[in-house]
Amino acid sequence: MSEKELNIFLEFSAGAELLFGNIKRREVKLEGGEKWTIRKLLKWMHANILTERPELFIQDESVRPGILVLVNDTDWELLGELEYEIQPNDNILFISTLHGG
């Protein structure tokens, strides 16, 4: 891995994986020497790996209400949400609390 790559892990649970090609966990190498925030990551995810119904995952520049986000098992609300600066080997988990019926 070069110094200009940021290696992280993305996980999707409780139905969120259905929006990402039914893949529950993936290792991602983010390019560029500048800092990556969750805001920037969400834009990247939308452009590169979101395969189904983006309106069920993204709302404006954030995740939709009903999607929980954990960074290394900590609620992202405690870390600054969209402005959290992603660190090497972070594990970012997206959990859907939305259920059809």
Secondary structure as UniProt FT lines:
FT   TURN            3..4
FT   STRAND          5..13
FT   TURN            14..15
FT   HELIX           16..20
FT   TURN            21..22
FT   STRAND          25..31
FT   HELIX           38..48
FT   HELIX           54..56
FT   STRAND          58..59
FT   TURN            60..61
FT   STRAND          62..63
FT   TURN            65..66
FT   STRAND          67..71
FT   TURN            72..73
FT   STRAND          74..75
FT   HELIX           76..78
FT   TURN            79..80
FT   HELIX           81..83
FT   TURN            88..89
FT   STRAND          91..96
//
